Amino acid sequence: MGNLRTVARAPGLPRSAAAHGESMGRTVRLTATVTPEDGGLYCARCVQVEVACEGHSVDEALDRLRSALEHYFERRPVPHPPAHPPIVVPIEVRLPD
């Protein structure tokens, strides 16, 4: 598992309250995208904040992302929920030759 990565904008995040046996507060709904990566890994990214994690399965990538987001929001404000959920779509971009 040495190749798995968790990426967040700021390092040094504390352990989550759940890891310490404390109850968590409210629950928020965020949007994640999951894309297959080379080597059989999956990368889960949160749309609302710059946090991403990898796993050997979609479920593992999402579990890691959920944990990373809990750590992330221990020290950062939770974004306001959008009036409408994001629309996630592929986009084609023309590149110069």
TATA-V795132 format. One line per field, one symbol per residue. ss: DSSP state (@ for helix, = for strand, . for the rest). psi: psi as a letter, one per 20 degrees, with the letter a starting at -180 (. if undefined). burial: + if it has 24 or more other C-alpha atoms within 12 Angstrom, else -. A space follows every 10 residues. Layout:
# TATA-V795132
ss = ???
psi = ???
burial = ???
This chain:
# TATA-V795132
ss = .....===.. .......@@@ .......... .=====.@@@ .=====.... =====..@@@ @@@@@@@@@@ @@........ .......... .......
psi = jiiqqppqhp rkqrqqhhhj jqqqcrpqpr pqqpqqrqjj rqpppphhrm pqqqrirggg ghghggghhg ggihjqqpqp pqhqqqooqq ppppqq.
burial = ---+++++-- ---------- ---------+ +++++----- +++++++++- ++++++-+-- ++++++++++ +++------- ---------- -------
